[in-house]
Amino acid sequence: GAGVSQSPSNKVTEKGKDVELRCDPISGHTALYWYRQSLGQGLEFLIYFQGNSAPDKSGLPSDRFSAERTGGSVSTLTIQRTQQEDSAVYLCASSQRGSEYNEQFFGPGTRLTVL
Amino acid sequence: GDSVTQMEGPVTLSEEAFLTINCTYTATGYPSLFWYVQYPGEGLQLLLKATKADDKGSNKGFEATYRKETTSFHLEKGSVQVSDSAVYFCALSGVSGAGSYQLTFGKGTKLSVIP
């Protein structure tokens, strides 16, 4: 079946602009995660959604970052007033349910470049 | 908080050489442990996992054993191939204070296998 998809695959923006990144998880997966992969920081957790529960936003680096998940499926990560340090690959992952045992399936990522 | 430390790369080996990539972790409780692989130009894929002490995960000739006494999960392969060239990430999954199951990753080890 289809895997996790993300769009766009690449995004170049100017400092101060807002960007939206989209994630389509695997159908039926209730858990969805956003991570950020950058040269300096490696792979970092950003936010977690599980079903209709309140998301765990503990990994978001600043209040310029927000995310929502509509209808328990598609998720959008929004970065407002982008800064150069936001340049990174943003990865989305989903799993059947939230659990330390469940494999997380990753999308190909969105490469964000802030000029 | 939870953390994962893995050997820094890059690692360059000749084909058919033995591979070890060291990984140690710090976590409360009993996390699940994973090795993820990122081939050039591709997304993160689960390579193997172990969910409790003394479990051995294995896949594609790679193995790793969950050692609670040494808090380690070293990746090994007896004979590497050129196609194993990739970046390898050690990771753990445990429940956070907010009740979510995000992965905590090591910084990754780039492996290059030369013919």
Contacts between the chains, C-beta under 8 A, distances in Angstrom:
chain1	res1	chain2	res2	distance
A	31	B	101	7.3
A	33	B	102	6.0
A	33	B	103	7.7
A	35	B	102	7.9
A	35	B	103	7.6
A	42	B	105	6.0
A	42	B	106	7.3
A	42	B	107	4.3
A	42	B	108	6.4
A	43	B	89	6.7
A	43	B	91	7.9
A	43	B	103	7.7
A	43	B	105	4.0
A	43	B	108	7.6
A	44	B	105	8.0
A	45	B	102	3.9
A	45	B	103	6.9
A	45	B	104	7.2
A	48	B	98	7.9
A	48	B	100	3.9
A	48	B	101	7.3
A	48	B	102	5.6
A	50	B	100	6.9
A	56	B	96	6.6
A	56	B	98	4.1
A	56	B	99	6.8
A	56	B	100	3.8
A	56	B	102	7.5
A	58	B	96	6.7
A	58	B	97	7.6
A	58	B	98	5.3
A	58	B	100	7.8
A	59	B	102	6.9
A	91	B	43	7.4
A	91	B	44	6.8
A	93	B	44	7.8
A	95	B	101	8.0
A	98	B	100	6.4
A	98	B	101	4.9
A	99	B	101	5.8
A	100	B	31	6.3
A	100	B	32	4.5
A	100	B	51	7.5
A	100	B	93	4.2
A	100	B	94	5.6
A	100	B	95	6.4
A	100	B	101	5.1
A	101	B	32	5.6
A	101	B	51	5.3
A	101	B	93	7.8
A	102	B	101	7.5
A	103	B	46	5.1
A	103	B	49	7.1
A	104	B	46	7.6
A	104	B	103	6.3
A	105	B	46	7.9
A	106	B	36	7.9
A	106	B	43	4.8
A	106	B	44	4.1
A	106	B	45	7.3
A	107	B	43	6.1
A	108	B	42	7.4
A	108	B	43	4.5
A	109	B	43	6.3
